[in-house]
Amino acid sequence: MKAPATTPAAKTGVKHSTEEAAARLRAASQTPRASLCRLGHWLGMVPVKLPNGRLLWPADEVERLAAGEVPK
């Protein structure tokens, strides 16, 4: 029996940059930044903020949303 195919992004701990997450969800790169600033989340996702100010978004949640699932 074959093991189920998984994408590298589906692995736990993999993160997307803001630009990658926005592109995957077909949004402008400023959209997640603005939503995070105004609401504290973007589509229910909260990124990890690096010491240099960059944001890393959970790849598994980005892929779940890109597949059409409803935000939590």
C-alpha positions in Angstrom: 0.0 0.0 0.0 1.3 3.4 -0.9 1.8 6.2 1.6 -0.4 9.2 1.1 1.3 11.9 -1.0 2.1 15.1 1.0 3.4 18.4 -0.2 6.4 19.9 1.5 4.2 22.7 2.6 2.0 20.3 4.5 4.8 19.4 6.8 4.6 20.8 10.3 6.9 23.8 10.9 7.1 25.0 7.3 6.4 28.7 7.0 5.7 31.0 4.1 6.8 34.6 3.8 4.1 37.3 3.6 4.7 37.6 -0.2 4.4 33.8 -0.7 1.3 33.4 1.5 -0.4 36.3 -0.3 0.5 35.0 -3.7 -0.8 31.5 -2.8 -4.1 33.0 -1.7 -4.2 35.5 -4.6 -4.1 38.6 -2.5 -1.9 41.7 -2.6 1.2 41.4 -0.3 -0.1 44.3 1.7 -3.4 42.6 2.5 -2.1 40.2 5.2 0.0 43.0 6.8 -3.0 45.4 6.9 -5.3 42.7 8.3 -2.8 41.7 11.0 -2.4 45.3 12.0 -6.2 46.0 12.1 -7.6 42.7 13.3 -4.7 40.8 14.8 -5.0 38.0 12.2 -5.4 37.3 8.5 -8.1 34.8 7.7 -7.7 33.3 11.1 -3.9 32.9 10.8 -1.4 34.5 13.1 2.2 34.7 11.9 5.4 34.3 13.7 7.3 37.6 13.8 11.0 37.4 13.4 13.4 39.7 15.2 14.1 41.6 11.9 10.3 42.3 11.6 9.5 39.8 8.8 6.4 37.7 9.2 6.2 33.9 8.6 2.8 32.4 8.0 2.0 28.7 8.7 2.2 26.9 5.4 -0.3 24.2 6.4 -3.0 26.8 7.1 -2.2 28.7 3.9 -2.5 25.5 1.8 -5.7 24.5 3.6 -7.2 27.9 2.7 -5.9 27.7 -0.9 -7.6 24.3 -1.2 -11.0 26.0 -0.4 -11.5 25.3 3.2 -13.3 27.8 5.4 -11.1 30.0 7.8 -11.3 29.0 11.4 
